[in-house]
């Protein structure tokens, strides 16, 4: 049986396969550390073979990806000055292949398919965590937090917040019929429940901001382009003011609802330590993934101070500081541009061009990732949902025209004439 290419690589027709591929990816991002390399191989298996199906579609307008390609090249290049070249080389290859999978997904999967696949994957992931039912003791504030099958409350909180977000945007923009309401309700309820159980202040604070932007952009549909631009200028100044206020007091307010403060969580101390570490190699950094290495004195010291007995899976809780330490000012600048480009691109498309629901959804995703980038590193490592969504949103900025087959004159001729 011959399967038409369009069922695999055409975003308008690849709903079944794309949903399956995205769901497998979500599972791999969540539990690869639990089930091992088999999930990573499954992740590669659902995306990389699509190159062989229709390489012309994937290579069309590939030059638009110059910024991620430049960053990927720089990440690989850092092996030459890395303090741990072997680790840098392996992790850089993983990160580059991860970007490639996101690129293929953006070319072959629509935003609606991404949303449906994410909802299915998130629901299964959260169900499994609910079945495991593990709690983690926080040595810094003396509390127990639900982590399920994850290693951190922030990880399960991020997945739960994505579950809430995709449920809401699907119901508002993408659903077809009332059946969708009943199908998404269990995902929404389970995501909200586990978000509360995880006590993740970062996820709890970021999801309302993303939904508020989505609501604002949704209302802009009713306005003409002229009024959208006026509201955009007013909103831009308002956003700057709100950001200043938010960083001045909102974080402590949200943490206060959980009985914590920004100093108690240890992040301000980590940021100071990260800034001091960055001064040792400010231009190029110490090499990608070459700081948190077992046996290195500074990494061992911080693991010991924060009671990280596994001596792995730890970071500076800030994307830009992490990039500054490992890749210097050059890498941190590239990483910042990659985050800002799709955020600005999707919002400006709604304000200055035609309103589209897909841009609204991806703009909300980018706001979620942008807020979290100041307290997490969701976009800096391979095999993480955040980095997959970042590059998917980036590559979706370029609309690739679908090549339509043209009928040749010989196909319209009578059989006798054709033989003649």
C-alpha positions in Angstrom: 0.0 0.0 0.0 1.3 3.4 -1.0 0.7 6.3 1.4 0.4 9.7 -0.2 3.1 12.1 0.8 0.6 14.8 1.8 -0.6 12.7 4.7 2.8 13.0 6.2 4.2 16.4 5.2 1.3 18.6 4.2 0.2 20.7 7.3 -3.4 20.7 6.0 -3.6 16.9 5.7 -1.1 15.5 8.2 -3.4 15.8 11.2 -3.3 12.1 12.1 0.4 11.5 11.8 1.3 15.0 13.1 -0.8 14.4 16.2 0.9 11.1 16.9 4.3 12.6 16.3 3.7 15.5 18.7 2.2 13.3 21.4 5.3 11.0 21.2 7.5 14.1 21.4 5.8 15.3 24.5 6.2 11.9 26.2 9.9 11.9 25.2 10.5 15.4 26.5 8.9 14.5 29.8 10.2 11.1 30.6 13.3 10.4 28.6 15.3 10.4 31.9 12.9 7.8 33.3 12.6 5.4 30.4 16.0 6.0 28.8 17.2 6.5 25.3 14.3 4.5 23.7 12.1 7.6 24.0 14.7 9.8 22.4 15.1 7.3 19.5 11.3 7.4 19.1 11.4 11.2 19.0 13.9 11.1 16.2 12.0 8.3 14.4 8.8 10.4 14.0 10.5 13.5 12.6 13.8 12.8 10.8 12.5 10.3 8.3 10.2 13.0 6.9 13.2 14.5 5.2 13.2 11.5 2.9 9.5 11.9 2.1 9.7 15.4 0.6 13.1 17.1 1.0 12.1 19.9 -1.4 9.4 21.1 1.0 11.8 21.1 3.9 14.6 22.9 2.1 12.3 25.5 0.6 13.1 28.9 2.1 15.6 27.2 4.5 17.7 30.5 4.5 15.0 32.0 6.8 16.5 29.9 9.6 19.8 31.6 9.5 19.7 32.8 13.1 19.0 29.4 14.7 21.6 27.9 12.3 24.2 30.5 13.4 23.5 29.7 17.0 23.7 25.9 16.4 27.0 26.4 14.6 28.3 28.5 17.5 27.2 25.9 20.0 29.1 23.2 18.1 32.1 25.6 17.7 32.4 26.0 21.5 33.9 22.6 21.7 37.2 24.1 20.8 37.5 26.2 23.9 35.3 24.1 26.2 36.4 23.0 29.6 34.8 19.7 29.0 35.0 19.2 25.2 33.5 15.6 25.2 30.4 16.7 27.0 30.1 19.8 24.9 30.3 17.9 21.6 27.7 15.3 22.6 25.2 17.9 24.0 25.8 20.2 21.0 24.9 17.5 18.6 21.8 16.7 20.6 20.7 20.3 20.6 21.3 20.7 16.9 19.3 17.6 16.0 16.6 18.9 18.4 16.4 22.1 16.4 16.3 20.1 13.2 13.2 18.1 14.5 11.5 21.4 15.4 12.2 22.7 11.9 10.7 19.6 10.3 7.6 19.9 12.6 7.1 23.5 11.7 7.2 22.6 8.0 4.8 19.6 8.2 2.5 20.2 11.2 -0.1 22.9 11.5 -0.7 24.8 14.8 -4.0 23.0 15.3 -2.3 19.7 14.9 0.4 20.8 17.3 -2.3 21.8 19.8 -4.2 18.5 19.6 -1.0 16.4 19.8 0.2 18.4 22.8 -3.1 17.9 24.6 -3.0 14.2 24.1 0.6 13.9 25.1 0.2 16.2 28.1 -2.9 14.3 29.3 -1.0 10.9 29.2 2.1 12.4 30.8 0.1 13.9 33.7 -1.9 10.7 34.2 1.3 8.7 34.6 2.6 11.3 37.1 -0.6 11.0 39.0 -0.3 7.3 39.1 3.4 7.5 40.3 2.3 10.1 42.9 5.7 11.0 44.2 6.4 14.0 46.4 9.7 15.9 46.8 11.0 17.6 50.0 12.4 21.1 49.4 15.4 21.5 51.8 15.4 25.3 51.4 11.9 26.0 52.6 11.0 22.7 54.3 7.9 21.9 52.2 6.7 18.8 50.3 5.7 19.3 46.7 4.1 17.0 44.2 6.5 16.0 41.4 4.9 12.8 40.1 7.3 11.0 37.7 9.3 14.2 37.2 12.4 15.2 39.1 11.2 18.7 39.9 8.0 20.5 40.7 8.9 23.2 38.1 9.0 20.5 35.4 5.6 19.2 36.1 4.3 22.7 36.7 5.5 23.7 33.2 3.7 20.7 31.6 0.5 21.4 33.6 0.6 25.1 32.6 1.0 24.1 28.9 -2.0 21.8 29.4 -4.1 24.7 30.7 -2.9 27.0 27.9 -3.5 24.6 25.0 -6.9 23.6 26.4 -8.1 27.2 26.5 -6.8 28.3 23.1 -8.1 25.1 21.5 -11.6 25.8 22.9 -11.5 29.5 21.9 -9.9 29.3 18.4 -9.7 25.8 17.1 -12.5 23.6 18.3 -15.1 22.2 15.8 -18.4 21.3 17.5 -19.4 20.8 21.0 -17.7 17.4 21.3 -14.3 19.2 21.7 -15.6 20.8 24.9 -16.1 17.4 26.6 -12.8 16.0 25.3 -10.7 18.8 26.6 -12.4 19.2 30.0 -10.5 16.2 31.6 -7.2 17.7 30.4 -8.0 21.1 31.8 -9.1 19.8 35.1 -6.1 17.4 35.5 -3.7 20.2 34.5 -5.1 22.7 36.9 -5.2 20.2 39.8 -1.6 19.1 39.3 -0.4 22.7 38.9 -1.9 23.5 42.3 -0.4 20.3 43.8 3.1 21.1 42.4 3.2 24.6 44.1 5.2 25.9 41.2 5.2 29.7 41.6 6.9 30.2 38.2 4.2 28.3 36.3 1.4 29.8 38.3 2.6 33.3 37.6 3.3 32.9 33.9 0.1 31.3 32.7 -2.2 34.2 33.5 0.1 36.6 31.7 0.1 34.5 28.5 -3.7 34.1 28.6 -4.1 37.9 29.1 -2.1 38.6 26.0 -4.1 36.0 24.0 -7.3 37.7 25.1 -6.0 41.1 24.1 -4.9 39.9 20.7 -8.2 38.1 20.2 -10.1 41.4 20.8 -7.8 43.1 18.3 -9.5 41.1 15.5 -12.5 43.4 15.7 -10.4 46.5 15.1 -9.0 47.9 11.9 -5.3 47.9 11.2 -5.1 51.6 12.1 -6.6 51.1 15.6 -4.5 48.0 16.2 -1.3 50.0 15.7 -2.5 52.7 18.1 -3.3 50.1 20.7 0.0 48.4 20.1 1.9 51.6 20.8 -0.1 52.2 24.0 0.2 48.6 25.0 4.0 48.6 24.4 4.5 51.5 26.8 2.1 49.8 29.3 4.0 46.5 29.0 7.3 48.2 29.9 5.7 49.7 33.0 4.0 46.5 34.0 7.3 44.6 33.5 9.1 46.9 35.9 6.3 46.6 38.5 6.2 42.9 38.0 9.9 42.3 38.6 9.8 44.8 41.5 7.0 43.1 43.4 4.9 40.5 41.5 7.3 37.7 41.9 7.5 38.1 45.6 3.7 38.4 45.8 3.2 35.1 44.0 5.9 33.4 46.0 4.3 34.9 49.1 1.1 33.0 48.3 3.2 29.8 48.7 4.9 31.0 51.8 8.2 31.8 50.1 10.2 34.7 48.9 12.8 35.2 46.1 15.7 35.1 48.5 14.5 31.9 50.2 14.3 30.0 46.9 18.0 30.7 46.4 17.6 32.0 42.9 19.0 35.5 43.7 22.1 33.8 45.2 22.4 31.5 42.1 22.2 34.6 39.8 25.0 36.2 41.7 27.1 33.1 41.5 26.4 32.8 37.7 27.4 36.4 37.1 30.6 35.8 38.9 31.3 32.7 36.9 30.6 34.4 33.7 33.4 36.9 34.4 35.9 34.2 34.1 35.3 33.8 30.3 33.0 36.7 29.4 33.2 36.7 25.6 33.0 33.0 24.6 32.1 31.3 27.9 33.3 28.0 29.2 31.7 25.9 26.5 28.2 24.6 26.0 27.1 22.3 28.9 30.6 22.5 30.3 29.9 24.1 33.6 27.7 21.6 35.5 30.2 18.8 35.2 30.9 16.3 38.0 34.3 16.8 39.4 34.5 20.5 38.7 35.0 22.5 41.9 32.4 25.2 41.4 29.7 22.9 40.2 30.3 20.5 43.2 30.2 23.4 45.6 26.8 24.7 44.4 25.4 21.1 44.3 26.4 20.7 47.9 25.0 24.1 49.0 21.6 23.3 47.3 21.5 19.7 48.5 21.6 18.2 45.0 22.6 14.7 45.8 22.3 13.5 42.3 24.9 16.1 41.1 23.0 16.6 37.9 19.9 18.4 36.5 20.8 21.8 38.1 21.2 25.2 36.5 21.3 29.0 37.3 17.5 29.4 37.0 17.9 32.1 34.3 18.3 31.4 30.6 20.4 34.5 29.9 22.8 33.9 32.8 23.1 30.2 31.9 23.9 31.2 28.3 26.4 33.9 29.5 28.3 31.4 31.6 28.5 28.6 29.0 28.6 30.7 25.7 29.7 34.2 26.8 28.2 37.4 25.5 28.2 36.1 22.0 26.0 33.1 22.8 23.8 35.0 25.2 23.1 37.6 22.5 22.2 35.0 20.0 19.9 33.2 22.4 18.2 36.5 23.3 17.6 37.3 19.6 16.1 33.8 19.0 13.7 34.3 21.9 12.7 37.9 20.9 12.4 37.2 17.2 9.3 34.9 17.2 7.7 36.9 20.1 7.9 40.1 18.1 7.2 38.4 14.8 3.9 36.8 15.7 2.6 39.9 17.6 3.6 42.3 14.8 1.9 40.0 12.3 -1.4 40.5 14.1 -0.9 44.2 14.6 0.4 45.2 11.2 -0.9 42.4 8.9 -3.8 40.0 8.6 -5.2 38.6 11.9 -4.7 34.8 12.2 -5.6 32.6 15.1 -2.3 30.6 14.6 -0.3 33.8 15.3 -2.3 34.5 18.4 -1.6 31.0 19.8 2.1 31.1 19.1 2.4 34.6 20.5 0.9 33.4 23.7 3.4 30.5 23.8 6.3 32.9 23.3 5.1 35.1 26.1 4.9 32.1 28.4 8.5 31.1 27.4 9.7 34.7 27.6 8.5 35.1 31.2 9.9 31.8 32.2 13.2 32.6 30.6 14.1 34.9 33.6 13.7 32.1 36.1 14.1 28.8 34.2 16.1 27.5 31.2 13.3 25.9 29.2 14.8 26.9 25.8 18.5 26.3 26.3 18.7 22.5 26.5 17.8 19.7 24.1 14.8 17.4 24.5 12.7 19.9 26.4 9.2 21.0 25.4 10.1 24.7 25.8 13.0 24.6 23.3 10.8 22.6 20.8 8.0 25.2 21.0 10.5 28.1 20.7 12.0 26.8 17.4 8.7 25.7 16.1 7.3 29.2 16.7 10.4 30.7 15.1 10.2 28.6 11.9 6.5 29.2 11.6 7.2 32.9 10.9 7.9 31.9 7.3 4.9 30.9 5.3 6.0 28.2 2.8 3.9 28.1 -0.3 2.5 24.7 -1.3 3.6 23.5 -4.7 0.7 22.5 -6.8 1.2 19.9 -9.5 0.6 21.1 -13.0 -1.1 19.0 -15.6 1.0 18.3 -18.7 -0.6 18.3 -22.1 0.2 14.7 -22.6 -2.0 13.7 -19.6 -5.0 15.3 -21.3 -4.6 13.6 -24.7 -6.5 10.6 -25.9 -4.7 7.2 -25.5 -4.4 6.8 -29.3 -3.0 10.3 -29.7 -0.6 9.7 -26.9 0.7 6.5 -28.5 0.9 8.2 -31.8 
